[in-house]
């Protein structure tokens, strides 16, 4: 394969950095770290993928990100932190139902049981509602791949290329067609939370599921104890 690229491919020029100051030295270290992250996130690329990587390598420069059907409300270090998924009405409806159920449980416990039972009712209800809210608001892992597609003809046939997001998907990243965005460590799309479950919110989602089970079992035991 010739080392020269086709004329229709436009290479992105690397940043010209002079290493005369401490700030410039830090910038060089950041770019080198980014390149190491790229290689760690890609497993055994083929020769064609290697050619594509050389064409698409992005030296720390900004380019348009795809957030699919998500509404992003807050960023930190150019990464989304608070997001709302496309099925937010279902999340809002479910949250209202859970809030009413929690209120009734606490009210029932205060009326018929001692302080220690009231404490556990409040603790379980708070864990349920807070974990559910965090799951629905936290970034599920919207992929921030460091490759910018410059020419679609050069990536045809590469399975890890995502056409909607226009990125070469890192290892473990999957495109969710309900949210129309690539998610790192994608687990599943949960309409009850209004969004995907992935790298960013998977652990708190497990806490939410466990709190739902605990809430149901605890409520049933309290009701049957008074029958």
Helices and strands as residue ranges (DSSP letters): H 22-41, H 47-56, E 71-76, E 79-84, H 88-112, H 115-137, G 152-154, E 161-162, E 167-168, E 173-176, E 181-184, E 188-190, E 195-197, H 202-225
